[in-house]
Amino acid sequence: MKAHIESEPLFMNVCIKGELSNYKIYPSGHHYFSLKDAGANLRCVMFRGSAQKLRYVPENGMSVLAYGRMAVYEKDGAYQLQCTGLTPEGTGDLQLAFEQLKAKLGDEGLFDRDHKKALPVMPERIAIITSSAGAAVHDMIRILGRRWPLSKVLLLPVRVQGAEAPPEIAGAIRYANEFKIAELIITGRGGGSIEDLWAFNDERVARAIYDSEIPVISAVGHEPDVTISDYVADARASTPSNAAEIAVPDCTDMKNHLKKLEILCDQSVNAMLKSNRERLRFIGSKPVITDPSAQLDNRRQNLDYIFRRLVAAEERIVSFSRKDFVSLAAALDAMSPLRVLSRGYSVAENEAGETVKQVSELSMGDKITLRFSDGEAGCVVENLKLNN
């Protein structure tokens, strides 16, 4: 049966339409699955060599066209399709691979606007990562030189088509970042088919752009062409020529802008000078400038007025103080013991100089001193008499 089926020309190149089921990928790299429809089920295998050519990830339930040849697996005694190609029905495998990678990287946040970096306004060094043989690089260098000749352009030549292109493009981006050779990176190529532009739909290139610390402009194909690199890059240009226009300002526009600024500066300075002249003229017309002696006379008059007020205030204070002094002196004199003595009274003091207030404080023979208003007299107690 194996020899008969595998030698039959009709079974050597077949195309079978069906729905993927039980799709499994083994560590060996071989893919095992089934194709089914409403009335049949066919076992299939895709060996590693063919599976590596797939640009998308097959999923269960996907309607596909499977290409290959019929074979018999002797251990199971079952026939199977040895698949060499697998194309999604209704769309190409490249388009499906593009949509799958776009969804995957979008879910990981590689397209988020928060991660996108601002482009330098006037970059001093620009690295172009593209093919050195294409027309795109010459257009970019020409436009950059015309618009902003102050920028230094560095070309990192890479292949932009074929299996070797993605690792070369990603490697050039990493090289530019590692050695800080530029302030801005432009990567891309001219137009072509989806197969020609596929290097810029590669996951390795997308992640290299995302990891770049240097801002990246993606310039792939023409206006309708959109690649994964366009979504990841910090800025997307519709064409390589447009990328050169985005990367640098136009020196002609800059010169015109500087001329406008020069005119505005002149107008501002002239307006300021005019304002200051008017202010100087206004200040010069002030009396303090035209007749400073009059201002001094006014100040002297003010000083005289203030002096007179101070003198008057001082005289009032002295008068009030004198009246208070006389009043207090009169009150004090009224309470003075000398005033009492002048009316015929005297004060007795013992030998210690203490005032004797009562007879009981004295004894016979004590020496006392009597003070009068005009002097004093020494006495000896000879007689004591207490009032009843």
C-alpha positions as CSV (number, residue, x, y, z in Angstrom):
1,M,0.0,0.0,0.0
2,K,2.8,2.5,0.9
3,A,4.7,1.8,-2.4
4,H,1.5,1.9,-4.4
5,I,0.2,5.2,-2.9
6,E,3.6,7.0,-2.8
7,S,4.3,6.1,-6.4
8,E,1.0,7.2,-7.8
9,P,1.5,10.4,-9.8
10,L,-1.9,11.7,-8.9
11,F,-1.0,11.7,-5.2
12,M,2.4,13.3,-5.6
13,N,1.1,16.9,-5.9
14,V,-2.2,17.6,-4.4
15,C,-4.1,20.6,-2.9
16,I,-6.7,19.9,-0.2
17,K,-9.0,22.4,1.3
18,G,-10.1,22.0,4.9
19,E,-10.2,23.2,8.5
20,L,-7.2,22.9,10.8
21,S,-7.7,20.7,13.8
22,N,-5.5,19.3,16.6
23,Y,-2.5,21.5,15.5
24,K,0.6,20.6,17.4
25,I,4.3,21.6,17.1
26,Y,6.8,19.1,18.5
27,P,10.2,19.9,19.9
28,S,11.7,18.4,16.8
29,G,10.2,21.2,14.7
30,H,7.7,19.0,12.9
31,H,4.0,20.1,12.8
32,Y,1.2,17.6,13.2
33,F,-2.4,18.4,12.5
34,S,-5.6,17.2,10.8
35,L,-7.7,18.7,8.0
36,K,-11.4,18.2,8.3
37,D,-14.7,19.2,6.8
38,A,-18.2,18.1,7.4
39,G,-17.7,14.6,6.2
40,A,-14.0,13.6,6.4
41,N,-10.8,13.9,8.4
42,L,-7.3,13.7,7.0
43,R,-4.1,13.4,9.1
44,C,-1.2,15.7,8.0
45,V,2.4,16.3,8.9
46,M,4.7,19.2,7.9
47,F,8.3,18.5,8.5
48,R,10.6,21.0,10.0
49,G,12.2,22.1,6.7
50,S,8.8,23.1,5.2
51,A,7.5,24.4,8.5
52,Q,10.4,26.9,8.8
53,K,9.1,28.6,5.7
54,L,5.8,29.5,7.3
55,R,5.5,33.3,7.8
56,Y,2.5,33.0,10.2
57,V,1.3,30.7,13.0
58,P,-1.4,28.3,12.0
59,E,-4.3,28.0,14.4
60,N,-7.0,25.5,15.0
61,G,-10.2,26.4,13.1
62,M,-8.4,28.2,10.4
63,S,-9.6,27.3,6.8
64,V,-6.5,26.6,4.7
65,L,-5.3,25.2,1.4
66,A,-2.7,22.4,2.1
67,Y,-0.2,21.4,-0.6
68,G,1.8,18.3,-0.6
69,R,1.8,14.6,-1.4
70,M,0.1,11.6,0.0
71,A,2.1,9.0,2.0
72,V,1.6,6.1,4.3
73,Y,2.9,5.9,7.9
74,E,3.6,2.2,8.3
75,K,3.5,2.0,12.1
76,D,0.0,3.3,12.3
77,G,-1.1,1.8,8.9
78,A,-2.7,5.1,8.1
79,Y,-2.3,7.4,5.1
80,Q,-1.5,11.0,5.6
81,L,-0.7,14.2,3.7
82,Q,3.0,15.2,3.9
83,C,2.4,19.0,3.7
84,T,4.9,21.2,2.0
85,G,2.8,24.4,2.0
86,L,-0.1,25.9,3.9
87,T,-2.0,28.9,2.7
88,P,-4.9,30.6,4.5
89,E,-8.0,30.5,2.4
90,G,-9.3,33.9,1.3
91,T,-6.1,35.7,2.2
92,G,-2.4,35.3,1.5
93,D,0.0,33.8,4.1
94,L,2.0,37.1,4.2
95,Q,-1.1,39.1,5.0
96,L,-2.1,36.7,7.7
97,A,1.4,36.7,9.1
98,F,1.3,40.6,9.1
99,E,-2.0,40.7,11.0
100,Q,-0.8,38.1,13.5
101,L,2.5,39.9,14.3
102,K,0.7,43.2,14.4
103,A,-1.8,41.9,17.0
104,K,1.0,40.3,19.0
105,L,3.2,43.3,19.2
106,G,0.3,45.6,19.7
107,D,-0.8,43.6,22.8
108,E,2.8,43.8,24.1
109,G,2.7,47.6,23.9
110,L,5.2,48.2,21.1
111,F,2.9,50.6,19.3
112,D,2.0,52.7,22.3
113,R,2.4,56.4,21.8
114,D,3.8,56.9,25.3
115,H,6.9,55.1,24.2
116,K,7.5,57.2,21.1
117,K,10.4,59.7,21.3
118,A,10.4,63.2,19.9
119,L,12.6,63.8,16.9
120,P,15.5,66.2,17.3
121,V,14.8,69.6,15.7
122,M,18.2,70.1,14.1
123,P,20.1,66.8,14.2
124,E,23.8,67.1,13.7
125,R,24.3,63.5,12.7
126,I,21.8,61.3,10.8
127,A,22.2,57.5,10.2
128,I,20.5,56.0,7.2
129,I,20.0,52.3,7.3
130,T,19.1,51.0,3.9
131,S,20.6,49.5,0.7
132,S,23.5,51.5,-0.8
133,A,22.4,50.4,-4.3
134,G,18.8,51.7,-4.2
135,A,17.6,55.0,-5.5
136,A,16.0,55.7,-2.1
137,V,19.3,56.4,-0.4
138,H,20.4,58.9,-3.1
139,D,17.1,60.7,-2.9
140,M,17.4,61.0,0.9
141,I,21.0,62.2,0.8
142,R,20.2,64.8,-1.9
143,I,17.2,66.2,0.0
144,L,19.0,66.3,3.3
145,G,21.9,68.1,1.8
146,R,19.6,70.7,0.1
147,R,17.3,71.2,3.2
148,W,19.9,71.2,6.0
149,P,23.6,71.0,4.9
150,L,24.7,71.3,8.5
151,S,23.8,67.7,9.2
152,K,26.3,64.9,8.7
153,V,24.8,61.9,7.0
154,L,26.2,58.4,7.9
155,L,25.1,55.4,5.7
156,L,24.9,52.0,7.2
157,P,24.4,49.8,4.1
158,V,22.3,46.7,4.6
159,R,20.3,44.3,2.5
160,V,16.6,45.3,2.5
161,Q,15.2,42.2,0.8
162,G,15.6,38.4,1.3
163,A,16.2,36.2,4.3
164,E,19.4,38.0,5.3
165,A,17.8,41.4,5.4
166,P,16.0,41.4,8.8
167,P,19.1,40.5,10.9
168,E,21.2,43.0,9.0
169,I,18.7,45.8,9.6
170,A,18.3,45.0,13.3
171,G,22.0,44.7,13.7
172,A,22.6,48.1,12.1
173,I,20.1,49.7,14.5
174,R,21.7,48.1,17.5
175,Y,25.2,49.2,16.2
176,A,24.0,52.8,15.9
177,N,22.7,52.8,19.4
178,E,25.7,51.0,21.0
179,F,28.3,53.5,19.5
180,K,26.0,56.6,19.6
181,I,26.9,57.5,16.0
182,A,23.8,59.6,15.3
183,E,21.0,61.6,16.9
184,L,18.4,60.3,14.4
185,I,18.0,57.0,12.4
186,I,16.1,56.7,9.1
187,T,15.5,53.1,8.0
188,G,13.5,51.9,5.0
189,R,13.6,51.3,1.3
190,G,11.8,52.1,-2.0
191,G,8.5,50.7,-3.1
192,G,7.8,47.1,-4.1
193,S,5.5,44.1,-3.5
194,I,4.6,42.9,-0.1
195,E,7.3,40.2,-0.5
196,D,9.9,42.9,-1.3
197,L,9.0,44.9,1.8
198,W,8.7,41.9,4.1
199,A,12.0,42.5,5.9
200,F,10.3,45.5,7.6
201,N,7.5,43.2,8.8
202,D,10.0,41.1,10.6
203,E,9.7,40.8,14.4
204,R,13.5,41.2,14.9
205,V,13.5,44.5,13.1
206,A,10.4,45.7,15.0
207,R,12.0,44.9,18.4
208,A,15.3,46.5,17.4
209,I,13.4,49.7,16.6
210,Y,11.4,49.6,19.8
211,D,14.6,49.1,21.9
212,S,16.4,52.0,20.1
213,E,17.3,54.9,22.4
214,I,17.9,57.0,19.2
215,P,14.6,58.2,17.6
216,V,13.8,56.2,14.4
217,I,11.9,57.3,11.3
218,S,10.5,54.4,9.2
219,A,10.3,55.1,5.5
220,V,9.2,52.0,3.7
221,G,7.7,51.9,0.2
222,H,5.1,54.4,-1.0
223,E,2.2,56.1,0.7
224,P,-0.2,53.0,0.6
225,D,2.5,50.7,2.0
226,V,2.3,50.1,5.7
227,T,4.7,47.8,7.6
228,I,5.2,46.7,11.2
229,S,8.2,49.0,11.3
230,D,5.9,52.0,10.6
231,Y,3.8,51.1,13.7
232,V,6.8,50.7,16.0
233,A,8.9,53.6,14.8
234,D,8.8,57.0,16.5
235,A,7.7,58.6,13.2
236,R,6.4,57.2,9.9
237,A,7.3,58.7,6.5
238,S,5.2,57.9,3.5
239,T,8.3,57.6,1.3
240,P,12.1,57.8,1.9
241,S,12.1,61.3,0.4
242,N,9.4,62.3,2.9
243,A,11.6,60.9,5.7
244,A,14.4,63.3,4.7
245,E,11.9,66.2,4.8
246,I,10.7,65.1,8.2
247,A,14.2,64.6,9.6
248,V,15.5,68.2,9.2
249,P,14.1,71.7,8.8
250,D,14.4,73.6,5.5
251,C,17.3,76.1,5.7
252,T,15.5,78.5,3.4
253,D,12.5,78.5,5.8
254,M,14.9,78.9,8.7
255,K,16.6,81.9,7.0
256,N,13.2,83.5,6.4
257,H,12.2,82.9,10.0
258,L,15.5,84.4,11.2
259,K,14.9,87.5,9.0
260,K,11.4,87.9,10.6
261,L,12.9,87.6,14.0
262,E,15.5,90.2,13.1
263,I,12.8,92.6,12.0
264,L,10.8,91.9,15.2
265,C,13.9,92.5,17.3
266,D,14.6,95.8,15.5
267,Q,11.0,96.9,16.1
268,S,11.1,95.9,19.7
269,V,14.4,97.8,20.3
270,N,13.1,100.9,18.5
271,A,9.9,100.8,20.5
272,M,11.9,100.4,23.8
273,L,14.2,103.3,22.8
274,K,11.2,105.5,22.0
275,S,9.5,104.6,25.3
276,N,12.7,105.4,27.2
277,R,13.1,108.7,25.4
278,E,9.6,109.8,26.3
279,R,10.1,108.7,29.9
280,L,13.4,110.7,30.0
281,R,11.7,113.7,28.6
282,F,8.9,113.4,31.2
283,I,11.4,113.1,34.0
284,G,13.4,116.0,32.7
285,S,10.4,118.2,32.9
286,K,9.9,117.6,36.6
287,P,10.5,120.6,38.9
288,V,13.1,118.6,40.9
289,I,15.2,118.6,37.7
290,T,14.3,122.0,36.3
291,D,14.5,124.0,39.6
292,P,16.2,121.9,42.3
293,S,16.7,125.0,44.6
294,A,12.9,125.4,44.9
295,Q,12.6,121.9,46.1
296,L,15.3,122.5,48.7
297,D,13.4,125.7,49.9
298,N,10.2,123.6,50.2
299,R,12.1,121.1,52.3
300,R,13.6,123.8,54.5
301,Q,10.1,125.3,55.1
302,N,8.8,121.9,56.0
303,L,11.7,121.4,58.4
304,D,11.0,124.8,60.1
305,Y,7.3,123.9,60.5
306,I,8.2,120.5,62.0
307,F,10.8,122.3,64.4
308,R,8.1,124.7,65.6
309,R,5.7,121.9,66.2
310,L,8.4,120.0,68.2
311,V,9.2,123.0,70.3
312,A,5.6,123.6,71.1
313,A,5.0,120.0,72.0
314,E,8.1,120.1,74.3
315,E,6.8,123.3,76.0
316,R,3.5,121.7,76.6
317,I,5.0,118.6,78.1
318,V,7.3,120.7,80.4
319,S,4.2,122.8,81.5
320,F,2.2,119.7,82.3
321,S,5.1,118.2,84.1
322,R,5.7,121.4,86.2
323,K,2.0,121.4,87.2
324,D,2.2,117.7,88.2
325,F,5.4,118.5,90.2
326,V,3.8,121.4,92.1
327,S,0.7,119.3,92.9
328,L,2.8,116.3,94.2
329,A,5.1,118.6,96.2
330,A,2.1,120.2,97.9
331,A,0.6,116.8,98.7
332,L,4.0,115.7,100.1
333,D,4.4,118.9,102.1
334,A,1.0,118.4,103.6
335,M,2.1,115.0,104.9
336,S,5.5,116.1,106.1
337,P,6.1,115.7,109.9
338,L,8.0,119.0,109.9
339,R,4.7,120.7,109.1
340,V,3.3,119.1,112.3
341,L,6.2,120.3,114.3
342,S,5.8,123.8,113.1
343,R,2.4,123.9,114.8
344,G,4.0,123.4,118.3
345,Y,4.4,119.7,118.4
346,S,7.6,117.7,119.1
347,V,8.8,114.2,118.5
348,A,10.5,112.1,121.3
349,E,13.3,109.6,120.3
350,N,15.1,107.2,122.6
351,E,18.8,106.7,122.6
352,A,18.6,104.3,119.7
353,G,17.0,107.1,117.6
354,E,13.6,105.3,117.5
355,T,10.5,107.3,117.9
356,V,8.8,106.9,121.3
357,K,5.1,106.6,120.7
358,Q,3.8,105.6,124.2
359,V,4.8,106.3,127.8
360,S,4.9,102.6,128.5
361,E,8.0,102.4,126.3
362,L,10.0,104.6,128.8
363,S,11.5,104.0,132.2
364,M,12.6,106.3,134.9
365,G,16.0,107.8,134.1
366,D,15.9,107.1,130.4
367,K,17.6,109.7,128.2
368,I,15.4,110.9,125.3
369,T,15.7,113.6,122.6
370,L,12.9,116.0,121.8
371,R,12.8,117.3,118.3
372,F,11.2,120.6,117.5
373,S,10.7,122.5,114.3
374,D,13.7,124.7,114.9
375,G,16.0,122.1,116.7
376,E,16.2,119.5,119.4
377,A,16.7,119.1,123.2
378,G,18.1,116.3,125.4
379,C,16.0,115.2,128.4
380,V,16.0,112.7,131.3
381,V,12.8,111.0,132.3
382,E,12.1,111.9,135.9
383,N,8.4,111.3,136.1
384,L,6.0,108.8,134.2
385,K,2.2,109.1,134.2
386,L,-0.1,106.9,132.2
387,N,-3.6,108.1,131.2
388,N,-6.5,106.1,132.7
